Every structure is written in structure tokens, then in C-alpha cells.
Amino acid sequence: MILYIVKKVEIYCKVRTITSDSGAEMPPAVKIVQKKVMDEFTLHADEDFHIRCISHVNIRAVMDAKKII
């Protein structure tokens, strides 16, 4: 879906990162998108291509802290 939208609105030369929640399924999914972006659009995607949403990270930290309080 991400690649479809990137192609449709022709912003592939502007994609630098993908921000997502911290779900376990996200890193492998973003790796697939990263490879396809690099292959299809000949863009260089750095190791920092995937950024985890800080709000989701904070929520997980609070939930974990509540378990030990």
C-alpha cells in the first residue's frame, strides 16, 4: 500500500523515512519497503529509514512501568 501511494502521487524522490508504531511486525515490513524503494526508484535509504513514533514508545514505557508499580 505504501509503495502504491508513493508511486501514485509521485513523491518517491522525497521519501526519506517511514514512521510507525513499535509493533514487532513493523521492522520486517519496513525492511521490505526499504528494499523496494531502493530497487524501484534507485534511492539510497539509510539505516535510519525506519523511525519509531515517540508517542508509541512513551506509551509502552508507561505501560511497562505500571506493571512494576
C-alpha positions as CSV (number, residue, x, y, z in Angstrom):
1,M,0.0,0.0,0.0
2,I,2.8,2.4,0.9
3,L,4.6,1.9,-2.4
4,Y,1.3,2.3,-4.3
5,I,0.7,5.7,-2.7
6,V,4.3,6.8,-3.3
7,K,4.0,5.9,-7.0
8,K,0.5,7.4,-7.4
9,V,1.3,10.8,-6.0
10,E,4.9,10.7,-7.5
11,I,6.7,11.5,-4.3
12,Y,9.2,8.7,-4.5
13,C,12.2,11.0,-4.8
14,K,11.1,12.7,-1.5
15,V,10.7,9.6,0.7
16,R,13.5,9.6,3.3
17,T,11.9,7.8,6.3
18,I,8.9,5.8,7.4
19,T,7.5,6.4,10.9
20,S,5.4,3.7,12.5
21,D,4.4,2.3,15.8
22,S,6.7,-0.1,17.7
23,G,4.9,-3.3,16.8
24,A,7.0,-6.4,16.2
25,E,5.8,-6.7,12.7
26,M,6.9,-3.2,11.6
27,P,10.7,-3.6,11.3
28,P,10.5,-6.5,8.8
29,A,7.7,-4.8,6.9
30,V,9.7,-1.5,6.6
31,K,12.8,-3.5,5.5
32,I,10.7,-4.9,2.6
33,V,9.5,-1.4,1.7
34,Q,13.1,0.0,2.1
35,K,14.5,-2.6,-0.4
36,K,11.7,-2.0,-2.9
37,V,12.2,1.8,-2.7
38,M,15.9,1.3,-3.3
39,D,15.4,-1.2,-6.1
40,E,12.5,0.5,-8.0
41,F,13.4,4.1,-7.5
42,T,17.2,3.9,-7.2
43,L,17.1,5.8,-4.0
44,H,19.6,5.4,-1.1
45,A,17.7,4.5,2.1
46,D,19.9,4.8,5.2
47,E,19.8,2.6,8.2
48,D,17.6,5.4,9.8
49,F,14.8,4.7,7.2
50,H,12.5,3.4,9.9
51,I,11.7,5.7,12.8
52,R,9.6,4.5,15.7
53,C,6.9,7.0,16.8
54,I,8.0,8.6,20.0
55,S,4.4,8.7,21.3
56,H,4.1,4.9,20.9
57,V,7.5,4.4,22.6
58,N,6.4,6.6,25.5
59,I,3.1,4.7,25.9
60,R,4.9,1.4,26.0
61,A,7.3,2.7,28.6
62,V,4.4,3.9,30.8
63,M,2.6,0.6,30.5
64,D,5.7,-1.3,31.4
65,A,6.3,1.0,34.4
66,K,2.7,0.5,35.6
67,K,3.3,-3.3,35.8
68,I,6.1,-2.9,38.3
69,I,4.5,-0.1,40.4
